[in-house]
């Protein structure tokens, strides 16, 4: 048996997030964010205006299809504001998932050439999603202000409005954590990358975006509440317009679920990170 004088081992522990190292590469994260926007809006005529048009058109379609034709209840909240608020917070989550779920596969050519904390890539995707959300949220506030000024029923100024940053941060973190898990798993099982879009679409209809939680009862209501996004979407609408009720207990469950998912994503990431290049 040979005796080795030098043994090189990874210092990364399975639970080590190593945020200090990630923060040292903040300039690289900034470059990644700029690259993300360049890739999305390169050679587009409208450019960032799509950030406004996308939720606006979707909300109009939902208002016509689910509000007018299907006649689904919005619990007294103006239909357009109801659907737009649900779409806005959901798009933050879904864009964080979809933007992060393929980052390791899409950046394999970079990972194999130079060292940098791999976590900088999903972090940059999360920041990109948050910036996009803030633009859409500003438009949502304009719509909200219109209904408040006109004295529309089902819309009030609520002190719970101050809780919105917490909900926004949780949605971004949860989406990024789910995306990291998907991205790590797709290194070996590429089918998940293809199925991610279908999973998000099904997940959306299991979340009260086009309907209210009050329209569901019994076992089905409990199953919907087990979806961590249910409390987030419901509480986002409540804190914005004061409509409905605050699901405090289920929000705590959702927050714990988010933290556990983020921790699990870090564990899986640290396990797969060492073999990213070899596996890809």
Buried (B, 14 or more C-beta within 10 A) or exposed (E): EEEEEEEEEEEBEEEEBBEEBBEEBEEBBEEBBEEBBEEBBEEEEEEBEBBBEBBBEBBBEBBEEBBEEEEBEBBBBBBBBBBBBBBBBBBBBBBBBBBBBBBBBEBBEEBEEEEBBBBBBBBBBBBBBBBBBEBBBEBBEEBBEBBBEEEBEBBEEBEBBEBBEEBBEBBBBBBBBBBBBBBBBBBEEEEBBEBBEEBBEEBBEEBBBBBBBBEBEEEEBEEBBBBBBBBBBBBBBBBBBBBBEBBEEBBEBBBEBBBEBBEBBBBBBBEBBEEBEEEB
